[in-house]
Amino acid sequence: MTNTKEKKLVIYTDGGARGNPGPAASGVVIFNDQKKMIGEYSKFLGETTNNQAEYRAVLLALEKALELEGTEIVLYSDSELIVNQLNRKYKVKNKELSTIFVKIWNIAQKFDSVSYHHVPREKNKLADAQVNECLDQYLDS
């Protein structure tokens, strides 16, 4: 990686469960500021809800961004609920989600800036593919 002081990463996240709750996974795709893909990640989560999977995708994304030494994070998710909660427009009332929210909040403090944006599902196909490939691989084995 380069040694510039500012390192912008653009990240797309998705999470999904087959059934709600059901077998779930998170997917993350990371681009540098030249729009070059620099990482694709997925994680099988076991049985959980769609919203928990979405939150865990954001957490995974920020963990990977730390490893990549990102300083400015621009994160996109197709979950309006998660984006609005992370932007503190909506309260987090669910106990399980609030636990993950706190973890995300704490890790976000390690960056110069983190912004969360909603993106339509059609513009989040790469992260969605990570989720589905992970679930297919796990469920077919």
C-alpha positions, 0 to 999 in steps of 0.5 A: 500500500502507498504511504500517503497520509490520506487513504480513501477506501470506498466499500460496498457491504451486504448481508443476507439470511436465507429465511429470517432468521436462517443461514446468513452471510456477510459480503464486502467489496473494497475499492481504492480511490482510483476505483480499483477493486482491492478486496473481496470478503465474505463470512458465514455467520451461522443462523441469524437475521437479515439485519444482523447480517447487514450489521456484521457486514459493516463490521467486517468491512471496517475491520478489513479497512483497518488492515488495509490502513484506510483513513477515510472510509465511504461505505455503501449499503442497500439497507436503509435501516442500517444506514439510518441507524449508523447515521444516528437518524434512527435509534437502535432498539434491538438488543443484538443490533445495538451490541454490533452497533457499539462495536462498529462505532468503536472501530469507526473512531480509529479512522479520520472519517467514516460516512455511511450511504444508502445505495439501491440494491442494483448498485450493490451487486458485487457485495450481494454476490459475495453473500450468495457465493458464501451461502451457496458454498456453505449450504452445498457442503 
